[in-house]
Amino acid sequence: MYFPKVYFEDLSIGSTQWYWDFDDNSQSTEQHPIHEYVEDGIYQVIQTVYNDHGCVDETSVRVIVHPAI
């Protein structure tokens, strides 16, 4: 069974650090990560961003993964 890769794009302005939690025990600190889920399901992905002034912001998105045939 093949699971498609999910491409995430950071749209924050002024951020200097990124943290992504993919809700499957995987994380990334890349600005624009690519993630492959190995099980179908519904995942709540959380992106946390930081800037050089100590500000922190967070956003989340629901990702629904279906296996490709």
mmJSON file of the N, C-alpha and C atoms, coordinates in Angstrom:
{"data_MODEL":{"atom_site":{
"group_PDB":["ATOM","ATOM","ATOM","ATOM","ATOM","ATOM","ATOM","ATOM","ATOM","ATOM","ATOM","ATOM","ATOM","ATOM","ATOM","ATOM","ATOM","ATOM","ATOM","ATOM","ATOM","ATOM","ATOM","ATOM","ATOM","ATOM","ATOM","ATOM","ATOM","ATOM","ATOM","ATOM","ATOM","ATOM","ATOM","ATOM","ATOM","ATOM","ATOM","ATOM","ATOM","ATOM","ATOM","ATOM","ATOM","ATOM","ATOM","ATOM","ATOM","ATOM","ATOM","ATOM","ATOM","ATOM","ATOM","ATOM","ATOM","ATOM","ATOM","ATOM","ATOM","ATOM","ATOM","ATOM","ATOM","ATOM","ATOM","ATOM","ATOM","ATOM","ATOM","ATOM","ATOM","ATOM","ATOM","ATOM","ATOM","ATOM","ATOM","ATOM","ATOM","ATOM","ATOM","ATOM","ATOM","ATOM","ATOM","ATOM","ATOM","ATOM","ATOM","ATOM","ATOM","ATOM","ATOM","ATOM","ATOM","ATOM","ATOM","ATOM","ATOM","ATOM","ATOM","ATOM","ATOM","ATOM","ATOM","ATOM","ATOM","ATOM","ATOM","ATOM","ATOM","ATOM","ATOM","ATOM","ATOM","ATOM","ATOM","ATOM","ATOM","ATOM","ATOM","ATOM","ATOM","ATOM","ATOM","ATOM","ATOM","ATOM","ATOM","ATOM","ATOM","ATOM","ATOM","ATOM","ATOM","ATOM","ATOM","ATOM","ATOM","ATOM","ATOM","ATOM","ATOM","ATOM","ATOM","ATOM","ATOM","ATOM","ATOM","ATOM","ATOM","ATOM","ATOM","ATOM","ATOM","ATOM","ATOM","ATOM","ATOM","ATOM","ATOM","ATOM","ATOM","ATOM","ATOM","ATOM","ATOM","ATOM","ATOM","ATOM","ATOM","ATOM","ATOM","ATOM","ATOM","ATOM","ATOM","ATOM","ATOM","ATOM","ATOM","ATOM","ATOM","ATOM","ATOM","ATOM","ATOM","ATOM","ATOM","ATOM","ATOM","ATOM","ATOM","ATOM","ATOM","ATOM","ATOM","ATOM","ATOM","ATOM","ATOM","ATOM","ATOM","ATOM","ATOM"],
"id":[1,2,3,4,5,6,7,8,9,10,11,12,13,14,15,16,17,18,19,20,21,22,23,24,25,26,27,28,29,30,31,32,33,34,35,36,37,38,39,40,41,42,43,44,45,46,47,48,49,50,51,52,53,54,55,56,57,58,59,60,61,62,63,64,65,66,67,68,69,70,71,72,73,74,75,76,77,78,79,80,81,82,83,84,85,86,87,88,89,90,91,92,93,94,95,96,97,98,99,100,101,102,103,104,105,106,107,108,109,110,111,112,113,114,115,116,117,118,119,120,121,122,123,124,125,126,127,128,129,130,131,132,133,134,135,136,137,138,139,140,141,142,143,144,145,146,147,148,149,150,151,152,153,154,155,156,157,158,159,160,161,162,163,164,165,166,167,168,169,170,171,172,173,174,175,176,177,178,179,180,181,182,183,184,185,186,187,188,189,190,191,192,193,194,195,196,197,198,199,200,201,202,203,204,205,206,207],
"type_symbol":["N","C","C","N","C","C","N","C","C","N","C","C","N","C","C","N","C","C","N","C","C","N","C","C","N","C","C","N","C","C","N","C","C","N","C","C","N","C","C","N","C","C","N","C","C","N","C","C","N","C","C","N","C","C","N","C","C","N","C","C","N","C","C","N","C","C","N","C","C","N","C","C","N","C","C","N","C","C","N","C","C","N","C","C","N","C","C","N","C","C","N","C","C","N","C","C","N","C","C","N","C","C","N","C","C","N","C","C","N","C","C","N","C","C","N","C","C","N","C","C","N","C","C","N","C","C","N","C","C","N","C","C","N","C","C","N","C","C","N","C","C","N","C","C","N","C","C","N","C","C","N","C","C","N","C","C","N","C","C","N","C","C","N","C","C","N","C","C","N","C","C","N","C","C","N","C","C","N","C","C","N","C","C","N","C","C","N","C","C","N","C","C","N","C","C","N","C","C","N","C","C","N","C","C","N","C","C"],
"label_atom_id":["N","CA","C","N","CA","C","N","CA","C","N","CA","C","N","CA","C","N","CA","C","N","CA","C","N","CA","C","N","CA","C","N","CA","C","N","CA","C","N","CA","C","N","CA","C","N","CA","C","N","CA","C","N","CA","C","N","CA","C","N","CA","C","N","CA","C","N","CA","C","N","CA","C","N","CA","C","N","CA","C","N","CA","C","N","CA","C","N","CA","C","N","CA","C","N","CA","C","N","CA","C","N","CA","C","N","CA","C","N","CA","C","N","CA","C","N","CA","C","N","CA","C","N","CA","C","N","CA","C","N","CA","C","N","CA","C","N","CA","C","N","CA","C","N","CA","C","N","CA","C","N","CA","C","N","CA","C","N","CA","C","N","CA","C","N","CA","C","N","CA","C","N","CA","C","N","CA","C","N","CA","C","N","CA","C","N","CA","C","N","CA","C","N","CA","C","N","CA","C","N","CA","C","N","CA","C","N","CA","C","N","CA","C","N","CA","C","N","CA","C","N","CA","C","N","CA","C","N","CA","C","N","CA","C","N","CA","C","N","CA","C"],
"label_alt_id":[null,null,null,null,null,null,null,null,null,null,null,null,null,null,null,null,null,null,null,null,null,null,null,null,null,null,null,null,null,null,null,null,null,null,null,null,null,null,null,null,null,null,null,null,null,null,null,null,null,null,null,null,null,null,null,null,null,null,null,null,null,null,null,null,null,null,null,null,null,null,null,null,null,null,null,null,null,null,null,null,null,null,null,null,null,null,null,null,null,null,null,null,null,null,null,null,null,null,null,null,null,null,null,null,null,null,null,null,null,null,null,null,null,null,null,null,null,null,null,null,null,null,null,null,null,null,null,null,null,null,null,null,null,null,null,null,null,null,null,null,null,null,null,null,null,null,null,null,null,null,null,null,null,null,null,null,null,null,null,null,null,null,null,null,null,null,null,null,null,null,null,null,null,null,null,null,null,null,null,null,null,null,null,null,null,null,null,null,null,null,null,null,null,null,null,null,null,null,null,null,null,null,null,null,null,null,null],
"label_comp_id":["MET","MET","MET","TYR","TYR","TYR","PHE","PHE","PHE","PRO","PRO","PRO","LYS","LYS","LYS","VAL","VAL","VAL","TYR","TYR","TYR","PHE","PHE","PHE","GLU","GLU","GLU","ASP","ASP","ASP","LEU","LEU","LEU","SER","SER","SER","ILE","ILE","ILE","GLY","GLY","GLY","SER","SER","SER","THR","THR","THR","GLN","GLN","GLN","TRP","TRP","TRP","TYR","TYR","TYR","TRP","TRP","TRP","ASP","ASP","ASP","PHE","PHE","PHE","ASP","ASP","ASP","ASP","ASP","ASP","ASN","ASN","ASN","SER","SER","SER","GLN","GLN","GLN","SER","SER","SER","THR","THR","THR","GLU","GLU","GLU","GLN","GLN","GLN","HIS","HIS","HIS","PRO","PRO","PRO","ILE","ILE","ILE","HIS","HIS","HIS","GLU","GLU","GLU","TYR","TYR","TYR","VAL","VAL","VAL","GLU","GLU","GLU","ASP","ASP","ASP","GLY","GLY","GLY","ILE","ILE","ILE","TYR","TYR","TYR","GLN","GLN","GLN","VAL","VAL","VAL","ILE","ILE","ILE","GLN","GLN","GLN","THR","THR","THR","VAL","VAL","VAL","TYR","TYR","TYR","ASN","ASN","ASN","ASP","ASP","ASP","HIS","HIS","HIS","GLY","GLY","GLY","CYS","CYS","CYS","VAL","VAL","VAL","ASP","ASP","ASP","GLU","GLU","GLU","THR","THR","THR","SER","SER","SER","VAL","VAL","VAL","ARG","ARG","ARG","VAL","VAL","VAL","ILE","ILE","ILE","VAL","VAL","VAL","HIS","HIS","HIS","PRO","PRO","PRO","ALA","ALA","ALA","ILE","ILE","ILE"],
"label_asym_id":["A","A","A","A","A","A","A","A","A","A","A","A","A","A","A","A","A","A","A","A","A","A","A","A","A","A","A","A","A","A","A","A","A","A","A","A","A","A","A","A","A","A","A","A","A","A","A","A","A","A","A","A","A","A","A","A","A","A","A","A","A","A","A","A","A","A","A","A","A","A","A","A","A","A","A","A","A","A","A","A","A","A","A","A","A","A","A","A","A","A","A","A","A","A","A","A","A","A","A","A","A","A","A","A","A","A","A","A","A","A","A","A","A","A","A","A","A","A","A","A","A","A","A","A","A","A","A","A","A","A","A","A","A","A","A","A","A","A","A","A","A","A","A","A","A","A","A","A","A","A","A","A","A","A","A","A","A","A","A","A","A","A","A","A","A","A","A","A","A","A","A","A","A","A","A","A","A","A","A","A","A","A","A","A","A","A","A","A","A","A","A","A","A","A","A","A","A","A","A","A","A","A","A","A","A","A","A"],
"label_entity_id":["1","1","1","1","1","1","1","1","1","1","1","1","1","1","1","1","1","1","1","1","1","1","1","1","1","1","1","1","1","1","1","1","1","1","1","1","1","1","1","1","1","1","1","1","1","1","1","1","1","1","1","1","1","1","1","1","1","1","1","1","1","1","1","1","1","1","1","1","1","1","1","1","1","1","1","1","1","1","1","1","1","1","1","1","1","1","1","1","1","1","1","1","1","1","1","1","1","1","1","1","1","1","1","1","1","1","1","1","1","1","1","1","1","1","1","1","1","1","1","1","1","1","1","1","1","1","1","1","1","1","1","1","1","1","1","1","1","1","1","1","1","1","1","1","1","1","1","1","1","1","1","1","1","1","1","1","1","1","1","1","1","1","1","1","1","1","1","1","1","1","1","1","1","1","1","1","1","1","1","1","1","1","1","1","1","1","1","1","1","1","1","1","1","1","1","1","1","1","1","1","1","1","1","1","1","1","1"],
"label_seq_id":[1,1,1,2,2,2,3,3,3,4,4,4,5,5,5,6,6,6,7,7,7,8,8,8,9,9,9,10,10,10,11,11,11,12,12,12,13,13,13,14,14,14,15,15,15,16,16,16,17,17,17,18,18,18,19,19,19,20,20,20,21,21,21,22,22,22,23,23,23,24,24,24,25,25,25,26,26,26,27,27,27,28,28,28,29,29,29,30,30,30,31,31,31,32,32,32,33,33,33,34,34,34,35,35,35,36,36,36,37,37,37,38,38,38,39,39,39,40,40,40,41,41,41,42,42,42,43,43,43,44,44,44,45,45,45,46,46,46,47,47,47,48,48,48,49,49,49,50,50,50,51,51,51,52,52,52,53,53,53,54,54,54,55,55,55,56,56,56,57,57,57,58,58,58,59,59,59,60,60,60,61,61,61,62,62,62,63,63,63,64,64,64,65,65,65,66,66,66,67,67,67,68,68,68,69,69,69],
"pdbx_PDB_ins_code":[null,null,null,null,null,null,null,null,null,null,null,null,null,null,null,null,null,null,null,null,null,null,null,null,null,null,null,null,null,null,null,null,null,null,null,null,null,null,null,null,null,null,null,null,null,null,null,null,null,null,null,null,null,null,null,null,null,null,null,null,null,null,null,null,null,null,null,null,null,null,null,null,null,null,null,null,null,null,null,null,null,null,null,null,null,null,null,null,null,null,null,null,null,null,null,null,null,null,null,null,null,null,null,null,null,null,null,null,null,null,null,null,null,null,null,null,null,null,null,null,null,null,null,null,null,null,null,null,null,null,null,null,null,null,null,null,null,null,null,null,null,null,null,null,null,null,null,null,null,null,null,null,null,null,null,null,null,null,null,null,null,null,null,null,null,null,null,null,null,null,null,null,null,null,null,null,null,null,null,null,null,null,null,null,null,null,null,null,null,null,null,null,null,null,null,null,null,null,null,null,null,null,null,null,null,null,null],
"Cartn_x":[0.846,0.0,0.894,0.514,1.295,0.554,1.262,0.68,1.358,0.578,1.163,1.906,2.857,3.569,2.732,2.816,2.09,3.121,2.916,3.823,3.226,3.985,3.534,4.299,3.585,4.2,4.03,5.127,5.113,4.743,3.7,3.274,3.506,4.243,4.495,5.442,5.398,6.253,7.166,8.466,9.428,9.866,9.437,9.83,11.261,11.947,13.321,13.505,12.481,12.512,11.123,11.092,9.836,9.825,8.658,8.478,7.126,7.143,5.934,5.726,4.505,4.119,3.065,3.377,2.517,1.467,1.402,0.373,0.503,1.7,1.951,3.302,3.684,4.974,6.148,5.894,6.953,6.906,8.086,8.208,9.235,9.25,10.239,10.539,11.764,12.132,12.444,12.079,12.263,11.188,11.483,10.504,9.352,9.662,8.651,8.824,8.364,8.628,7.738,8.223,7.471,7.348,6.125,5.909,5.094,5.478,4.737,4.125,2.806,2.111,2.09,2.254,2.291,0.981,0.024,-1.297,-2.338,-3.467,-4.533,-5.161,-5.824,-6.442,-6.591,-7.023,-7.187,-6.141,-5.353,-4.246,-4.407,-4.123,-4.144,-2.694,-2.271,-0.894,-0.78,0.22,0.431,1.771,1.74,2.969,3.172,4.353,4.74,5.919,5.852,6.934,7.435,8.707,9.379,10.109,10.28,11.128,12.25,13.125,14.297,13.953,12.728,12.315,11.625,11.568,10.97,9.476,8.897,7.471,7.248,6.119,5.747,4.325,4.083,2.73,2.502,1.237,0.909,-0.352,-0.372,-1.56,-1.673,-2.859,-3.026,-3.952,-3.833,-4.661,-4.96,-6.159,-6.537,-6.159,-5.475,-5.066,-5.75,-6.449,-7.106,-6.302,-5.811,-4.933,-5.664,-5.716,-6.269,-5.148,-5.067,-4.024,-4.32,-3.277,-3.415,-3.484,-4.183,-4.319,-3.335],
"Cartn_y":[-1.171,0.0,1.237,2.214,3.44,4.598,5.359,6.549,7.771,8.732,9.908,10.779,11.542,12.499,13.766,14.399,15.638,16.758,17.792,18.941,20.066,20.541,21.626,22.898,24.008,25.286,26.271,26.826,27.841,29.18,29.819,31.127,32.23,31.925,32.932,34.002,35.155,36.286,36.61,36.673,37.054,35.927,34.728,33.601,33.179,32.722,32.257,30.809,30.24,28.841,28.251,26.952,26.277,24.931,24.547,23.23,22.692,21.542,20.893,19.598,19.371,18.112,17.478,16.322,15.694,14.757,14.677,13.905,12.398,11.954,10.505,10.153,10.887,10.736,11.155,12.001,12.556,14.072,14.68,16.125,16.566,17.874,18.447,19.874,20.311,21.708,22.408,21.782,22.412,23.47,24.453,25.498,24.977,24.182,23.63,22.106,21.382,19.935,19.137,17.963,16.967,15.764,15.267,14.175,13.07,11.839,10.697,9.946,9.888,9.115,7.649,6.746,5.32,4.617,5.366,4.824,5.854,5.362,6.294,6.759,7.897,8.429,9.932,10.498,11.948,12.435,13.403,13.916,15.424,15.889,17.317,17.801,18.454,18.914,20.305,20.475,21.754,22.333,23.591,24.315,25.398,25.413,26.454,27.201,28.53,29.35,30.324,30.666,31.566,32.637,33.825,34.832,35.238,36.104,36.504,37.378,37.847,38.708,37.922,36.601,35.759,35.524,36.003,35.78,34.364,33.798,32.441,32.483,31.761,31.652,30.208,29.822,28.434,28.384,27.454,27.203,25.708,25.264,23.837,23.612,22.434,22.039,20.55,20.16,18.753,18.161,17.037,16.339,14.975,14.675,13.385,12.59,11.441,10.619,9.351,9.148,7.925,7.232,5.921,5.24,5.354,5.559,5.581,4.144,3.958,2.605,2.419],
"Cartn_z":[0.0,0.0,0.0,-0.765,-0.899,-0.25,0.553,1.159,0.55,0.102,-0.53,0.484,-0.026,0.81,0.926,2.086,2.336,2.426,1.628,1.585,2.417,3.391,4.251,3.897,3.858,3.502,4.651,5.1,6.143,5.512,6.02,5.524,6.545,7.599,8.627,8.097,8.738,8.353,9.527,9.276,10.306,11.218,10.946,11.799,11.488,12.531,12.37,12.803,13.465,13.865,13.682,13.313,13.018,13.706,14.181,14.781,14.32,13.71,13.226,13.99,14.466,15.097,14.197,13.619,12.632,13.234,14.551,15.26,15.04,14.672,14.542,15.157,16.194,16.872,15.998,15.005,14.152,14.228,14.175,14.207,13.173,12.899,12.005,12.441,12.174,12.399,11.076,9.969,8.661,8.449,7.608,7.349,6.491,5.487,4.582,4.511,5.525,5.561,4.6,4.275,3.526,4.45,4.614,5.568,4.916,5.161,4.652,5.824,5.851,6.871,6.451,7.399,7.082,7.427,7.964,8.25,7.853,7.332,7.032,8.336,8.303,9.505,9.424,10.529,10.661,11.654,11.221,12.024,12.229,13.435,13.746,13.768,12.694,12.562,13.187,14.046,14.73,14.289,13.864,13.536,14.589,15.166,16.113,15.517,15.524,14.968,16.026,15.883,16.818,16.012,16.622,15.98,16.925,16.456,17.241,18.445,18.547,19.655,20.771,20.627,21.651,21.482,20.391,20.147,19.626,20.028,19.629,19.09,18.013,17.473,17.045,17.032,16.727,15.877,14.954,14.148,13.919,13.553,13.311,12.118,11.557,10.427,10.544,10.15,10.156,8.802,8.824,7.61,7.603,6.52,6.372,5.342,5.767,4.924,4.499,3.191,2.616,1.843,1.912,1.128,-0.359,-1.14,-2.596,-3.101,-4.154,-4.712,-5.83],
"occupancy":[1.0,1.0,1.0,1.0,1.0,1.0,1.0,1.0,1.0,1.0,1.0,1.0,1.0,1.0,1.0,1.0,1.0,1.0,1.0,1.0,1.0,1.0,1.0,1.0,1.0,1.0,1.0,1.0,1.0,1.0,1.0,1.0,1.0,1.0,1.0,1.0,1.0,1.0,1.0,1.0,1.0,1.0,1.0,1.0,1.0,1.0,1.0,1.0,1.0,1.0,1.0,1.0,1.0,1.0,1.0,1.0,1.0,1.0,1.0,1.0,1.0,1.0,1.0,1.0,1.0,1.0,1.0,1.0,1.0,1.0,1.0,1.0,1.0,1.0,1.0,1.0,1.0,1.0,1.0,1.0,1.0,1.0,1.0,1.0,1.0,1.0,1.0,1.0,1.0,1.0,1.0,1.0,1.0,1.0,1.0,1.0,1.0,1.0,1.0,1.0,1.0,1.0,1.0,1.0,1.0,1.0,1.0,1.0,1.0,1.0,1.0,1.0,1.0,1.0,1.0,1.0,1.0,1.0,1.0,1.0,1.0,1.0,1.0,1.0,1.0,1.0,1.0,1.0,1.0,1.0,1.0,1.0,1.0,1.0,1.0,1.0,1.0,1.0,1.0,1.0,1.0,1.0,1.0,1.0,1.0,1.0,1.0,1.0,1.0,1.0,1.0,1.0,1.0,1.0,1.0,1.0,1.0,1.0,1.0,1.0,1.0,1.0,1.0,1.0,1.0,1.0,1.0,1.0,1.0,1.0,1.0,1.0,1.0,1.0,1.0,1.0,1.0,1.0,1.0,1.0,1.0,1.0,1.0,1.0,1.0,1.0,1.0,1.0,1.0,1.0,1.0,1.0,1.0,1.0,1.0,1.0,1.0,1.0,1.0,1.0,1.0,1.0,1.0,1.0,1.0,1.0,1.0],
"B_iso_or_equiv":[0.0,0.0,0.0,0.0,0.0,0.0,0.0,0.0,0.0,0.0,0.0,0.0,0.0,0.0,0.0,0.0,0.0,0.0,0.0,0.0,0.0,0.0,0.0,0.0,0.0,0.0,0.0,0.0,0.0,0.0,0.0,0.0,0.0,0.0,0.0,0.0,0.0,0.0,0.0,0.0,0.0,0.0,0.0,0.0,0.0,0.0,0.0,0.0,0.0,0.0,0.0,0.0,0.0,0.0,0.0,0.0,0.0,0.0,0.0,0.0,0.0,0.0,0.0,0.0,0.0,0.0,0.0,0.0,0.0,0.0,0.0,0.0,0.0,0.0,0.0,0.0,0.0,0.0,0.0,0.0,0.0,0.0,0.0,0.0,0.0,0.0,0.0,0.0,0.0,0.0,0.0,0.0,0.0,0.0,0.0,0.0,0.0,0.0,0.0,0.0,0.0,0.0,0.0,0.0,0.0,0.0,0.0,0.0,0.0,0.0,0.0,0.0,0.0,0.0,0.0,0.0,0.0,0.0,0.0,0.0,0.0,0.0,0.0,0.0,0.0,0.0,0.0,0.0,0.0,0.0,0.0,0.0,0.0,0.0,0.0,0.0,0.0,0.0,0.0,0.0,0.0,0.0,0.0,0.0,0.0,0.0,0.0,0.0,0.0,0.0,0.0,0.0,0.0,0.0,0.0,0.0,0.0,0.0,0.0,0.0,0.0,0.0,0.0,0.0,0.0,0.0,0.0,0.0,0.0,0.0,0.0,0.0,0.0,0.0,0.0,0.0,0.0,0.0,0.0,0.0,0.0,0.0,0.0,0.0,0.0,0.0,0.0,0.0,0.0,0.0,0.0,0.0,0.0,0.0,0.0,0.0,0.0,0.0,0.0,0.0,0.0,0.0,0.0,0.0,0.0,0.0,0.0],
"pdbx_formal_charge":[null,null,null,null,null,null,null,null,null,null,null,null,null,null,null,null,null,null,null,null,null,null,null,null,null,null,null,null,null,null,null,null,null,null,null,null,null,null,null,null,null,null,null,null,null,null,null,null,null,null,null,null,null,null,null,null,null,null,null,null,null,null,null,null,null,null,null,null,null,null,null,null,null,null,null,null,null,null,null,null,null,null,null,null,null,null,null,null,null,null,null,null,null,null,null,null,null,null,null,null,null,null,null,null,null,null,null,null,null,null,null,null,null,null,null,null,null,null,null,null,null,null,null,null,null,null,null,null,null,null,null,null,null,null,null,null,null,null,null,null,null,null,null,null,null,null,null,null,null,null,null,null,null,null,null,null,null,null,null,null,null,null,null,null,null,null,null,null,null,null,null,null,null,null,null,null,null,null,null,null,null,null,null,null,null,null,null,null,null,null,null,null,null,null,null,null,null,null,null,null,null,null,null,null,null,null,null],
"auth_seq_id":[1,1,1,2,2,2,3,3,3,4,4,4,5,5,5,6,6,6,7,7,7,8,8,8,9,9,9,10,10,10,11,11,11,12,12,12,13,13,13,14,14,14,15,15,15,16,16,16,17,17,17,18,18,18,19,19,19,20,20,20,21,21,21,22,22,22,23,23,23,24,24,24,25,25,25,26,26,26,27,27,27,28,28,28,29,29,29,30,30,30,31,31,31,32,32,32,33,33,33,34,34,34,35,35,35,36,36,36,37,37,37,38,38,38,39,39,39,40,40,40,41,41,41,42,42,42,43,43,43,44,44,44,45,45,45,46,46,46,47,47,47,48,48,48,49,49,49,50,50,50,51,51,51,52,52,52,53,53,53,54,54,54,55,55,55,56,56,56,57,57,57,58,58,58,59,59,59,60,60,60,61,61,61,62,62,62,63,63,63,64,64,64,65,65,65,66,66,66,67,67,67,68,68,68,69,69,69],
"auth_comp_id":["MET","MET","MET","TYR","TYR","TYR","PHE","PHE","PHE","PRO","PRO","PRO","LYS","LYS","LYS","VAL","VAL","VAL","TYR","TYR","TYR","PHE","PHE","PHE","GLU","GLU","GLU","ASP","ASP","ASP","LEU","LEU","LEU","SER","SER","SER","ILE","ILE","ILE","GLY","GLY","GLY","SER","SER","SER","THR","THR","THR","GLN","GLN","GLN","TRP","TRP","TRP","TYR","TYR","TYR","TRP","TRP","TRP","ASP","ASP","ASP","PHE","PHE","PHE","ASP","ASP","ASP","ASP","ASP","ASP","ASN","ASN","ASN","SER","SER","SER","GLN","GLN","GLN","SER","SER","SER","THR","THR","THR","GLU","GLU","GLU","GLN","GLN","GLN","HIS","HIS","HIS","PRO","PRO","PRO","ILE","ILE","ILE","HIS","HIS","HIS","GLU","GLU","GLU","TYR","TYR","TYR","VAL","VAL","VAL","GLU","GLU","GLU","ASP","ASP","ASP","GLY","GLY","GLY","ILE","ILE","ILE","TYR","TYR","TYR","GLN","GLN","GLN","VAL","VAL","VAL","ILE","ILE","ILE","GLN","GLN","GLN","THR","THR","THR","VAL","VAL","VAL","TYR","TYR","TYR","ASN","ASN","ASN","ASP","ASP","ASP","HIS","HIS","HIS","GLY","GLY","GLY","CYS","CYS","CYS","VAL","VAL","VAL","ASP","ASP","ASP","GLU","GLU","GLU","THR","THR","THR","SER","SER","SER","VAL","VAL","VAL","ARG","ARG","ARG","VAL","VAL","VAL","ILE","ILE","ILE","VAL","VAL","VAL","HIS","HIS","HIS","PRO","PRO","PRO","ALA","ALA","ALA","ILE","ILE","ILE"],
"auth_asym_id":["A","A","A","A","A","A","A","A","A","A","A","A","A","A","A","A","A","A","A","A","A","A","A","A","A","A","A","A","A","A","A","A","A","A","A","A","A","A","A","A","A","A","A","A","A","A","A","A","A","A","A","A","A","A","A","A","A","A","A","A","A","A","A","A","A","A","A","A","A","A","A","A","A","A","A","A","A","A","A","A","A","A","A","A","A","A","A","A","A","A","A","A","A","A","A","A","A","A","A","A","A","A","A","A","A","A","A","A","A","A","A","A","A","A","A","A","A","A","A","A","A","A","A","A","A","A","A","A","A","A","A","A","A","A","A","A","A","A","A","A","A","A","A","A","A","A","A","A","A","A","A","A","A","A","A","A","A","A","A","A","A","A","A","A","A","A","A","A","A","A","A","A","A","A","A","A","A","A","A","A","A","A","A","A","A","A","A","A","A","A","A","A","A","A","A","A","A","A","A","A","A","A","A","A","A","A","A"],
"auth_atom_id":["N","CA","C","N","CA","C","N","CA","C","N","CA","C","N","CA","C","N","CA","C","N","CA","C","N","CA","C","N","CA","C","N","CA","C","N","CA","C","N","CA","C","N","CA","C","N","CA","C","N","CA","C","N","CA","C","N","CA","C","N","CA","C","N","CA","C","N","CA","C","N","CA","C","N","CA","C","N","CA","C","N","CA","C","N","CA","C","N","CA","C","N","CA","C","N","CA","C","N","CA","C","N","CA","C","N","CA","C","N","CA","C","N","CA","C","N","CA","C","N","CA","C","N","CA","C","N","CA","C","N","CA","C","N","CA","C","N","CA","C","N","CA","C","N","CA","C","N","CA","C","N","CA","C","N","CA","C","N","CA","C","N","CA","C","N","CA","C","N","CA","C","N","CA","C","N","CA","C","N","CA","C","N","CA","C","N","CA","C","N","CA","C","N","CA","C","N","CA","C","N","CA","C","N","CA","C","N","CA","C","N","CA","C","N","CA","C","N","CA","C","N","CA","C","N","CA","C","N","CA","C","N","CA","C","N","CA","C","N","CA","C"],
"pdbx_PDB_model_num":[1,1,1,1,1,1,1,1,1,1,1,1,1,1,1,1,1,1,1,1,1,1,1,1,1,1,1,1,1,1,1,1,1,1,1,1,1,1,1,1,1,1,1,1,1,1,1,1,1,1,1,1,1,1,1,1,1,1,1,1,1,1,1,1,1,1,1,1,1,1,1,1,1,1,1,1,1,1,1,1,1,1,1,1,1,1,1,1,1,1,1,1,1,1,1,1,1,1,1,1,1,1,1,1,1,1,1,1,1,1,1,1,1,1,1,1,1,1,1,1,1,1,1,1,1,1,1,1,1,1,1,1,1,1,1,1,1,1,1,1,1,1,1,1,1,1,1,1,1,1,1,1,1,1,1,1,1,1,1,1,1,1,1,1,1,1,1,1,1,1,1,1,1,1,1,1,1,1,1,1,1,1,1,1,1,1,1,1,1,1,1,1,1,1,1,1,1,1,1,1,1,1,1,1,1,1,1]
}}}
